[in-house]
Amino acid sequence: MTYIYDILLNFNDDERIIEFYEWKENDALEHIKRILLFKISSKQMDDLNNYQIKMNQEFLSKIKGATISYKNKKDIKYGALFSDLNKVIALEFNKDGEVISRSGLLLDEEEDIIEECNGLYEEKIEYEKSKKYKKENFLTREELLKKRYLLKELSTLYQEKNEDKINYLYEELFPKDNLSLKEKIERMRNEIEKNFSEKHNELYEIVRLTYTKK
């Protein structure tokens, strides 16, 4: 078995990896003293990134207790690193083999681990694959926050029947028309849910500006 020593991880329970350039100063970074590394195929890396998976008990037995944190801030009973020579991810599992948290790595540490992987044999990890993650999991951390903020704002505006503000925001996205307030809210909500893009980033800034001016 191959161990990697002395790395930083930023475990979170989202369905997507938070890349190093999205880490925040107040994130609970985990300084890992030791963790197992497995070289896998690109197909398996795609599964681990894009699907809900459940590792078998044989694999869990192999990694049980192998991850050690310097400060023991978090009990990582089942944890491991996985690399396909293009990317490295860290996953934490529960006793049933389900992923409960995940982390990307700092760029220089990821590069070092990929280099280490060049001398390893590729292992076929056994797991069950189920539901594919939603498209929103490929948004950046900031985009997800903005998306959720806008959806909450739309719900609040509709509850308050704030016709002026609803019309103002609607016309930032679509041509003026005669839809009802409810229809406008639904159209904006569907657009933000399914096709979040740069124009919604701009809409977020507009909404924030309306509160700043008060």
N, C-alpha and C positions, 0 to 999 in steps of 0.2 A: 504493500500500500504506500501511496505517496502523500506526504504531508506538506502543506504550505504553512509558513510561520510568519508571524508579525505583520498582519495586514489590517486595514480599516474596512469595516462593512457598515452599511446603513440599512438595516433590515426594516421593512415596512410591510403592512398587510394588504396593500393594494394588489390588483391583478397584473400590474405592470412593474417593470424594473424602473426605479428612479436612478437615472444615470448620474455620474459624479458631478456633472456640470449643473445639475438641478438640486444638489444638496444644499441645505440651509444651515446657518450657524447654530440654530437651536435644535437640530436633529439629534437624536440619541445615537450617536456613532458608537459602534462596538469595536473595541480594539481586540482583535483575535490573536491569541498566542499560537494556536495550532488548529488546523482544519484539514480534512481529507480532500484530495483532488482526484477527479475522474475525467479522463479524456473520452469524449463521446462523438458520435457522428453529427454532421450538420442537420440531418433529418431529426435526430433526437433533440438537438438544441432547439430546433423549430417547435417541436412538441412542447418542450419545457417552457418556452416563451409564450406560446399562443393557445395552449389548451390546459384545462384542468386535468391534472394527472394524479395518480395514486401509486406510489412505489410499493413493491412487494415486501413481505416481511423479511425475506432473506437479505435484501439490501439494507433495510433498517437495522438489522442485527449487526451488519458490517460497520455501520457508521455510528452506532449507539455510543454516546459518551466520548466520541473522538474529537469533538470540537471544544476547545478550552478558551475562555476569555480571560484577559489579564485581570480585570477588576471584578469578574463574575457578576456584572450588572444584570445579566440575563442568562437564564438556564437554557442553553442550547443543547438539548438532549440528542436531537437528530439533525445534524447539519452537514453540508458538503459543498464543495466547489465543483462546477462542471465547465468544461471547455471543449470547443470543436476546432481549436486553432485560429478562430476568427474572433471569438468573444469568450468572456468568462462571466458566469453568474454564480451567486451563492443562494442556496435554498435551505429553508428550515422546514421540517416536516413534523406532524403530530404522530402519535403512536399508531395511527391507522395508515400512515404513509401519505397523507394529504398535505399539500403545500400550505403552510400557514404564514410564511413571510419570505421575502426575497430581497436581494441586494445586488446592485452593480458594484464595480470596483473603481478605485482611482486609476487613472490612465497608466501611470508608470508601473503600478503593481500588476495591472492586467497584462501589460506587455511582458513583464518578467515571468508571469505564470504561463502565458502562451509559449514562451521560449522553453520553459521547463517541460511543457506538454509535448514538445517535439520528440523527446526521448521516451515517451510512454506508449504503451499499446492501447489501442482503442477498445473500450469496454462496452459491451451491450448491456445496458441497464434495463431491467424488466419492470414495466409499469402498465397500468391501465390508463387509457386516454378517454376523456369524456368531452364535456362541452367546450366549445371554442370561446375564447374571451371576446368580449364586445369590441367593436372598432374603436371606441373611445379610449381604450387602454393604450392606444398608440399616440394619443395626444401627449404633449409635454405636461409636466406637473403644473405649470402656470396656466396652461390652456384648460386643464381640468377644473382648476379653481375658478377661472373666469366663466366657464360653461355653467358650473353649478350656481355661481353667483347670479348670472343672468336668468336662469330658470327660476330661481327663488324670487328675483325681482319681478318677473312677469306674473307669478302667482300673487304676489303682494299687490301689484298694481290692479289686477283684475278684482281681487277681494275688495279693494278700496274704490273700485269703479273710477279710477283716475283716467278719464277719457283723454284729456289733453296730453298727458305723458305717454299713454299707450299709442296715440296717433303719431306723436313726435318720433318715438322709437320705431314704430312700424314703417314710417316713411324714410327712415334711414336705411331700411333693408329692401323695401318694395315700393313700386309706384302707388300713388294715391288711388284709392278705390272706395267702394261703398260697402265693404264688409262690416259686419257687426263687430263690437268690441271682442266678443267671445271668439269669433272667427279669426280676428287679427291676432289675438293671443295664441290661439292654436296654431296658426300658420307660423308665427315667430318661434314658438316652442318646438315645432317639428323641424324647422330649419336649423335651429341651434342643436337639437338632439342628434340629427342625422348628418349634418354637413357643416360642422364647426370649422370656421376658416378665419382668415385675416380680417374680414369685414366684421366678424363677431368680436374679435379683439378690439376693434375700433368702437363697436357698440358698447362694450364694457367700459372703455375709457369715457365715453359720452355719459353713461349712467353715473359713473363715479364723479364726473365733473358737475352733474346736476346737484349732487349732494354737497360738493365742496363749496358751491356758490351760495349755499344757504347760510 
